[in-house]
Amino acid sequence: MELAYIPSPSRGVLYLGPVPLRGYAFCIIIGVFVAVWLGNKRWVARGGRTGTVADIAVWAVPFGLVGGRLYHVITDYELYFSEGRDWVDAFKVWEGGLGIWGAIALGAVGAWIGCRRRGIPLPAYADAIAPGIVLAQAIGRWGNWFNQELYGKESTLPWALHITSSADGRVPGYYQPTFLYESLWCVGVAFLVIWADRRFRLGHGRAFALYVAAYCVGRFWIEYLRVDDAHHILGLRLNDWTALIVFLLAVAYIVISSKKRPGREEIVEPGAADDDGDGVGTDGATADVEDGAKPGEAAAEKPGKADLTKAAGAAEPAKPGTTAKPGTAESGAAKPGTAKPGAAKSGAVESGTAETAGVESAKPGAAGAESAAKN
């Protein structure tokens, strides 16, 4: 008789009137919220805008759900397309069956689309969201507990999982709680990535690659404990081979990326650094506010208003018949009609001196009068 064990829920769905509330779906939804929340905090800490992670998640999450379901249906096609099975069940995501490999792969495609639309590098976004993703996996695994699935070999351990359902070929009994092992492993991976990211300032996708590599290590030995039906290749379950190959690819990426692009991105989201404001308007223009002028108005003179300041040494126009003193200048403005046609300039010029005068307005016929008088 077992004195201690992990009990399974009597049912995995509650009904709010005609609306079913499924534990598996709730775990997935909570996991998504946690991933977005933590990803947003890390993204802002790296210099990004608040809300960007959620905006891109709008693309990544649906793609991830489709990818996860596709991987499960393809690798366990006999559950839906063999004799006596209904292929419509392949669309019943709420009943369980999401492959993490397909979810990450197709979810990355959705994230790439979202990042491209905002001009953001995908590796930087992946680094920020990585711990949140693996925490979402940790929470999502409890959905398997609600569905009484993904357990391991028979066990007499105090923490053995008590399976009570006999649906889909299950045999009631006590088994290794592989869902719990994976959930705890995922929590450990999340803390590992956060620590390593702070310690080594991982960038250019290396924090995400570390998450992938560390998860694969745990998935490899946990998969070995499972007893549910699976395809085998050379004595290993298909997911073991997948974990091994993905692990090698992740490690290779870390090594190559560290050599080609060391350090971390300085700018993860263009324009985010300007959001604090520096007095510049949205159009990038600034205006000086002088003499009580309203913001945005330039300090300009009224139309037609002339500068009345006279230059140093300037003199009023000389009267006809007077002589200009050496070094003085006549005013550059002459009243209309002061010069008669054919008349020479007023005043005589002393020998050795030069008269500095403004240009007078003369009527036609005044040109050449001075030279004619000299001759």
C-alpha positions as CSV (number, residue, x, y, z in Angstrom):
1,M,0.0,0.0,0.0
2,E,1.3,3.4,-1.0
3,L,1.6,5.8,1.9
4,A,2.6,8.8,-0.1
5,Y,2.1,9.7,-3.8
6,I,1.1,12.6,-6.1
7,P,-2.7,12.3,-6.7
8,S,-4.1,12.9,-10.2
9,P,-7.1,15.3,-10.5
10,S,-10.4,13.5,-10.7
11,R,-11.1,15.4,-13.9
12,G,-9.3,17.8,-16.1
13,V,-12.2,20.0,-17.1
14,L,-14.8,22.1,-15.2
15,Y,-18.0,23.5,-16.7
16,L,-19.1,27.0,-16.3
17,G,-22.6,26.4,-17.6
18,P,-22.1,25.2,-21.1
19,V,-18.5,26.6,-21.3
20,P,-15.8,24.0,-20.6
21,L,-12.8,25.2,-18.5
22,R,-9.9,22.9,-19.2
23,G,-6.9,22.7,-17.0
24,Y,-4.6,22.0,-19.9
25,A,-5.6,25.2,-21.7
26,F,-5.3,27.2,-18.5
27,C,-1.7,26.1,-18.0
28,I,-0.8,27.1,-21.6
29,I,-2.5,30.5,-21.2
30,I,-0.8,31.2,-17.8
31,G,2.6,30.1,-19.3
32,V,2.2,32.6,-22.2
33,F,1.4,35.5,-19.8
34,V,4.5,34.6,-17.7
35,A,6.7,34.4,-20.7
36,V,5.5,37.8,-22.0
37,W,5.8,39.5,-18.6
38,L,9.4,38.3,-17.9
39,G,10.4,38.8,-21.5
40,N,9.2,42.4,-21.3
41,K,11.2,43.1,-18.2
42,R,14.3,41.7,-19.8
43,W,13.7,43.6,-23.1
44,V,13.3,46.9,-21.4
45,A,16.5,46.3,-19.3
46,R,18.3,45.8,-22.6
47,G,17.1,49.1,-23.9
48,G,13.9,48.1,-25.7
49,R,10.4,49.7,-25.5
50,T,7.7,48.5,-23.1
51,G,5.1,46.5,-25.0
52,T,7.3,45.3,-27.9
53,V,7.5,41.8,-26.5
54,A,3.8,41.5,-26.4
55,D,3.4,42.9,-29.9
56,I,5.7,40.3,-31.3
57,A,4.1,37.6,-29.2
58,V,0.9,38.2,-31.1
59,W,2.7,36.7,-34.1
60,A,4.9,34.1,-32.2
61,V,2.2,32.5,-30.0
62,P,-0.3,31.4,-32.8
63,F,2.6,30.2,-35.0
64,G,4.0,28.3,-32.0
65,L,0.6,26.6,-31.2
66,V,0.2,25.5,-34.8
67,G,3.8,24.2,-35.0
68,G,3.5,22.3,-31.7
69,R,0.3,20.6,-32.8
70,L,1.7,19.8,-36.3
71,Y,4.8,18.1,-34.7
72,H,2.7,16.1,-32.4
73,V,0.2,15.0,-35.1
74,I,3.0,14.1,-37.6
75,T,5.1,12.1,-35.1
76,D,2.0,10.4,-33.6
77,Y,-0.1,10.2,-36.7
78,E,-1.5,6.7,-35.7
79,L,-3.5,8.4,-32.9
80,Y,-5.5,10.2,-35.5
81,F,-5.3,8.4,-38.9
82,S,-5.1,4.7,-38.0
83,E,-8.1,2.4,-38.2
84,G,-10.8,3.2,-35.7
85,R,-9.5,6.8,-35.1
86,D,-11.2,10.0,-36.0
87,W,-9.0,12.5,-37.9
88,V,-11.0,15.4,-36.6
89,D,-9.4,14.8,-33.2
90,A,-6.2,16.1,-34.6
91,F,-7.6,19.6,-34.2
92,K,-8.6,19.2,-30.6
93,V,-5.6,21.0,-29.1
94,W,-7.4,21.3,-25.7
95,E,-7.1,17.5,-25.2
96,G,-3.3,17.7,-25.1
97,G,-0.6,17.0,-27.6
98,L,1.8,19.9,-28.3
99,G,5.4,19.1,-29.4
100,I,7.8,21.6,-28.0
101,W,10.2,21.1,-31.0
102,G,7.5,22.2,-33.4
103,A,6.3,25.0,-31.2
104,I,9.7,26.6,-30.9
105,A,10.5,26.1,-34.6
106,L,7.4,27.6,-36.0
107,G,7.1,30.1,-33.1
108,A,10.5,31.4,-34.2
109,V,9.1,32.0,-37.7
110,G,6.2,34.1,-36.2
111,A,8.7,36.0,-34.0
112,W,10.9,36.7,-37.1
113,I,7.9,38.2,-38.9
114,G,7.0,40.4,-35.9
115,C,10.7,41.5,-35.4
116,R,11.1,42.3,-39.1
117,R,8.0,44.5,-39.1
118,R,9.5,46.6,-36.2
119,G,13.1,46.6,-37.4
120,I,14.3,44.5,-34.5
121,P,17.1,41.8,-34.7
122,L,15.5,38.4,-33.9
123,P,18.6,37.1,-31.9
124,A,18.3,40.0,-29.4
125,Y,14.5,39.3,-29.0
126,A,15.2,35.6,-28.5
127,D,17.7,36.3,-25.8
128,A,15.3,38.4,-23.9
129,I,12.4,36.0,-24.1
130,A,14.3,32.7,-23.5
131,P,13.9,32.4,-19.7
132,G,10.2,33.2,-20.1
133,I,9.7,30.5,-22.7
134,V,11.2,27.8,-20.5
135,L,9.1,29.0,-17.5
136,A,6.1,28.7,-19.8
137,Q,7.1,25.2,-20.5
138,A,7.4,24.5,-16.8
139,I,3.9,25.7,-16.2
140,G,2.5,24.0,-19.3
141,R,3.7,20.6,-18.1
142,W,1.1,20.7,-15.4
143,G,-1.5,20.6,-18.1
144,N,-0.3,17.0,-18.6
145,W,-1.0,16.3,-15.0
146,F,-4.6,17.5,-15.5
147,N,-4.9,15.1,-18.5
148,Q,-3.1,12.2,-16.7
149,E,-0.5,11.8,-19.4
150,L,3.2,11.8,-20.0
151,Y,4.1,9.7,-17.0
152,G,7.1,7.3,-16.7
153,K,7.8,3.8,-15.6
154,E,6.1,2.2,-12.6
155,S,7.5,3.4,-9.3
156,T,7.3,2.9,-5.5
157,L,8.8,6.3,-4.7
158,P,7.0,8.6,-2.3
159,W,6.5,11.1,-5.1
160,A,5.1,8.6,-7.6
161,L,2.1,9.7,-9.6
162,H,-1.1,7.9,-9.1
163,I,-2.9,7.4,-12.4
164,T,-6.6,6.6,-12.1
165,S,-7.8,6.9,-15.7
166,S,-8.1,3.9,-18.0
167,A,-8.8,5.9,-21.1
168,D,-6.7,5.5,-24.3
169,G,-5.0,2.3,-23.0
170,R,-3.9,3.7,-19.6
171,V,-3.4,1.3,-16.8
172,P,-4.2,2.7,-13.3
173,G,-1.2,2.5,-11.0
174,Y,1.8,4.5,-9.6
175,Y,4.3,5.8,-12.1
176,Q,7.3,8.1,-12.3
177,P,6.0,11.7,-12.6
178,T,8.0,12.7,-15.6
179,F,5.8,15.8,-16.1
180,L,7.0,17.0,-12.7
181,Y,10.7,16.2,-13.5
182,E,10.5,18.2,-16.7
183,S,8.7,21.1,-15.0
184,L,11.4,21.4,-12.3
185,W,14.2,21.0,-14.9
186,C,12.7,23.9,-16.9
187,V,12.6,26.1,-13.8
188,G,16.3,25.3,-13.2
189,V,17.1,26.1,-16.9
190,A,15.4,29.5,-16.5
191,F,17.6,30.4,-13.6
192,L,20.7,29.1,-15.4
193,V,20.0,31.3,-18.4
194,I,19.3,34.4,-16.2
195,W,22.5,33.9,-14.2
196,A,24.7,33.2,-17.3
197,D,23.3,36.2,-19.1
198,R,24.2,38.5,-16.3
199,R,27.5,36.9,-15.6
200,F,28.8,36.7,-19.2
201,R,26.6,39.3,-20.9
202,L,25.3,36.9,-23.5
203,G,24.2,38.4,-26.8
204,H,23.4,37.7,-30.5
205,G,21.2,34.7,-29.6
206,R,23.6,33.0,-27.3
207,A,21.2,33.2,-24.2
208,F,18.5,31.5,-26.3
209,A,21.0,28.8,-27.5
210,L,22.0,28.1,-23.9
211,Y,18.3,27.6,-23.0
212,V,17.9,25.2,-25.9
213,A,21.1,23.2,-25.1
214,A,20.2,23.0,-21.4
215,Y,16.7,21.9,-22.0
216,C,17.8,19.2,-24.4
217,V,20.0,17.7,-21.8
218,G,17.1,17.3,-19.4
219,R,14.7,16.2,-22.0
220,F,17.1,13.4,-23.1
221,W,17.1,11.6,-19.7
222,I,13.4,12.4,-18.9
223,E,12.4,11.0,-22.3
224,Y,14.2,7.8,-21.4
225,L,11.8,7.3,-18.4
226,R,8.6,7.6,-20.3
227,V,6.5,4.6,-21.3
228,D,3.9,6.1,-23.6
229,D,4.0,4.9,-27.2
230,A,6.6,6.5,-29.4
231,H,8.6,5.8,-32.6
232,H,12.1,4.3,-32.0
233,I,15.2,4.6,-34.1
234,L,18.2,2.4,-33.3
235,G,16.8,1.8,-29.9
236,L,16.1,5.4,-28.9
237,R,12.9,7.3,-28.9
238,L,12.4,9.8,-31.7
239,N,12.4,12.7,-29.2
240,D,15.7,11.5,-27.8
241,W,17.3,11.8,-31.3
242,T,15.6,15.2,-31.7
243,A,17.1,16.4,-28.4
244,L,20.5,15.1,-29.3
245,I,20.6,16.8,-32.7
246,V,19.2,20.1,-31.4
247,F,21.7,20.1,-28.5
248,L,24.6,19.8,-30.9
249,L,23.3,22.6,-33.1
250,A,22.8,24.9,-30.1
251,V,26.3,24.3,-28.8
252,A,27.8,24.8,-32.3
253,Y,25.9,28.1,-32.5
254,I,27.2,29.3,-29.2
255,V,30.8,28.6,-30.2
256,I,30.6,30.1,-33.7
257,S,28.6,33.1,-32.6
258,S,31.1,33.9,-29.8
259,K,33.9,34.0,-32.2
260,K,32.2,36.0,-35.0
261,R,30.1,38.4,-32.9
262,P,31.4,38.6,-29.3
263,G,29.7,40.8,-26.7
264,R,26.2,42.0,-26.7
265,E,24.1,44.3,-28.9
266,E,24.4,47.9,-28.0
267,I,21.1,48.8,-29.6
268,V,18.2,46.3,-29.6
269,E,15.4,48.5,-30.8
270,P,16.0,51.5,-33.0
271,G,14.7,54.8,-31.6
272,A,13.9,53.4,-28.1
273,A,16.7,55.6,-26.6
274,D,14.9,58.7,-27.8
275,D,11.7,57.9,-25.9
276,D,12.7,59.8,-22.7
277,G,12.4,63.1,-24.6
278,D,15.0,65.9,-24.9
279,G,12.8,68.9,-25.8
280,V,12.7,68.0,-29.5
281,G,9.3,67.8,-31.1
282,T,8.0,64.8,-32.9
283,D,9.1,66.3,-36.2
284,G,12.6,66.9,-34.9
285,A,12.3,70.7,-35.0
286,T,13.0,73.1,-32.2
287,A,12.1,76.8,-31.9
288,D,13.6,79.6,-29.8
289,V,11.2,81.5,-27.6
290,E,12.3,85.0,-27.4
291,D,10.8,88.2,-26.1
292,G,7.6,86.6,-24.9
293,A,6.9,84.9,-28.3
294,K,4.7,81.8,-28.2
295,P,6.3,78.4,-28.6
296,G,6.8,77.5,-32.2
297,E,6.8,81.2,-33.3
298,A,10.0,82.6,-34.7
299,A,11.2,86.1,-33.6
300,A,10.6,87.8,-36.9
301,E,10.1,91.5,-37.7
302,K,6.8,92.7,-39.0
303,P,6.5,92.9,-42.8
304,G,7.9,96.2,-44.1
305,K,9.6,97.1,-40.9
306,A,13.1,98.4,-41.7
307,D,16.2,98.6,-39.5
308,L,16.6,102.3,-38.7
309,T,20.1,102.0,-37.2
310,K,22.6,104.2,-39.1
311,A,26.1,103.1,-39.8
312,A,28.9,104.9,-37.9
313,G,30.1,107.9,-39.8
314,A,27.0,108.2,-42.0
315,A,25.7,111.6,-42.8
316,E,22.5,113.0,-44.1
317,P,22.2,113.9,-47.8
318,A,24.1,117.0,-48.6
319,K,22.2,120.0,-49.8
320,P,22.7,121.2,-53.3
321,G,25.9,123.4,-53.6
322,T,27.6,122.2,-50.4
323,T,30.9,120.4,-50.3
324,A,31.2,117.0,-48.6
325,K,33.9,116.8,-45.9
326,P,36.7,114.4,-46.5
327,G,35.9,110.9,-44.9
328,T,32.2,111.5,-44.7
329,A,29.6,109.6,-46.7
330,E,26.3,110.6,-48.1
331,S,23.2,108.7,-47.1
332,G,22.5,105.8,-49.3
333,A,18.8,106.7,-49.5
334,A,17.7,109.6,-51.7
335,K,14.2,111.1,-51.8
336,P,12.5,110.5,-55.1
337,G,12.8,113.4,-57.5
338,T,15.8,115.1,-55.7
339,A,18.0,114.8,-58.8
340,K,17.0,116.7,-61.8
341,P,17.6,115.4,-65.3
342,G,21.0,116.3,-66.7
343,A,22.3,117.7,-63.4
344,A,25.6,116.8,-61.9
345,K,26.1,115.6,-58.3
346,S,25.9,118.3,-55.8
347,G,29.1,119.5,-54.1
348,A,32.7,119.7,-55.2
349,V,35.3,117.1,-54.5
350,E,38.5,118.4,-53.0
351,S,41.8,117.3,-54.6
352,G,43.2,114.0,-53.1
353,T,40.0,113.2,-51.4
354,A,37.3,110.6,-52.3
355,E,33.6,111.1,-51.7
356,T,31.9,108.1,-50.1
357,A,28.3,108.2,-51.1
358,G,25.3,105.9,-51.5
359,V,23.7,105.2,-54.8
360,E,21.2,107.9,-55.7
361,S,18.1,107.3,-57.7
362,A,18.4,109.3,-60.9
363,K,15.9,109.7,-63.7
364,P,16.8,108.8,-67.3
365,G,19.4,111.3,-68.7
366,A,21.4,111.8,-65.6
367,A,24.0,109.3,-66.5
368,G,27.4,110.8,-67.8
369,A,26.6,114.4,-66.5
370,E,29.6,114.5,-64.3
371,S,32.1,113.5,-66.9
372,A,30.6,116.1,-69.3
373,A,31.1,118.8,-66.8
374,K,34.7,117.9,-66.3
375,N,35.4,118.1,-70.0
